[in-house]
């Protein structure tokens, strides 16, 4: 009986890279091919940032 047959295999193991599970991405959603974000999200983000900047500028006089 060989001891190498029962011991686990060590070394590098090939792992399939899933781009949706990369460690540098905090929140990622999978979308179907050809999916595009609605333009209303971009318009809403622009309005929200603009309102925030105007509110912050008005808090500090002169």
N, C-alpha and C positions, 0 to 999 in steps of 0.2 A: 504494500500500500504506500503510495507516494504522498508526502505531506504537502506538496505544491498543488495537488489536485483539489484539496479542501480549503486552501488559503485563498483569501480574496485577491482579486487582481488589482494591482496598484499601477500608478502612472497616470499619464494624461488620458482623459476621457473626452471624446468629441461630443460637444453639446450643441444642439441646434439653436442658433441665435434668433430669438423672437424679438423683433424691433419694438413690440408693444410692452416688453418687460425689461427694457434697458434701465439700468440703475440711475441714469442721469435724467430720466423723465419722471416727474412726480405724478402728473395726472395725464393719462393718455387713453383715448377711446378708439376702438376699432370701428371704422366706417366702411361701408361697401365701396367698391371701386368707382371712382368718378364722383364721389360725394363732395358737395361744396357747402360751406357754411352760408347761412342766410345773410344777405347784406344788412338786414335789420340789426343783427348782433353787432356789426361794425359801427353802424350809425348810433346805436345805443351806447356803445363803449365810448365813442367820440363825445357824445353829449354828456355822459357821466364824468369823463375826465375834464371837459371844458367847464362844467358847473363846479367841479371840485376846485379847479385852479382859480376860478373867479371868486369863489367863497373864501379860499385861503388868502388871496390877494386883498380882499376887502377886510380881512381880520387885522391886517397890519397897516395902520395909517401912515401916510406920507413917507 
